[in-house]
Amino acid sequence: MVDRALADLEPGQRIADDVILPLTRLIGAEQAKVHERYADPLNRNMADDLWTLLALPAEVLAVTTILSALSRTEPASLGSAALDLGNKVMREVELRMWAAAEKKAAADRKLAEAEKPAAAAKEAKRTWEGNLYELMVKRNDKVDERVFAKWSKKAALYAKGGWDHTTRMRVGTTLLGMLIEVDGWFETELIRDGAKTKLMFQLTDAARGWVAQRHHQNEMSRPFLLPMICEPRDYEYLITTEDSEAAPSVAEE
């Protein structure tokens, strides 16, 4: 048995479709407030890592938040969920900065080759390095964490984000808080674990009931015999030695 994340299943995709628009609007409104605070020269009460909410477009932050929230099959502590989301946001920023750096380097190489004489252009071609970001995208159907980690190690133009633990926690907590605010799919709940209490991030009871019901409906609507790509061949009975002796041959007929 292998657990599948809710994001990979039809109920999770339905939840994402329902949440994506209001969450994008809420993040966009929050980004507008951050812009106003940065534009105010008299405002000095600002966190040093507030800029992280402006590092990506609102729709990208919304999709990253939803997929991170749906990536688990069980409730998780709010701290671990926030840190995981902060890591994903940082990785997305790193990916975009790497793509921009590779694109600029390719443009600079073309410009330099056009301006240099033939001998210099030949030397430039000898030491030429391809756009590893584009190569990564072309050679992989899906760029996940494993693919990104493998290819980024080869790229000289890749630079790590270097966000500290507090920064990643803050941006993750802020985005999860907005996700909880927009709809009734997710919640936080304080539970007791021995002598300690934990704040958990999870689906609401109503959401869990809806997911279970949706799973049941999908299973019931599944055809009993799934359609086949090609028609099966007729079954051929094995003929034993006794049967072959008893059966008349073609020549005899």
Order of alpha helices (4+ residues) and beta strands (2+ residues): alpha-alpha-beta-alpha-alpha-alpha-alpha-alpha-beta-beta-alpha-alpha
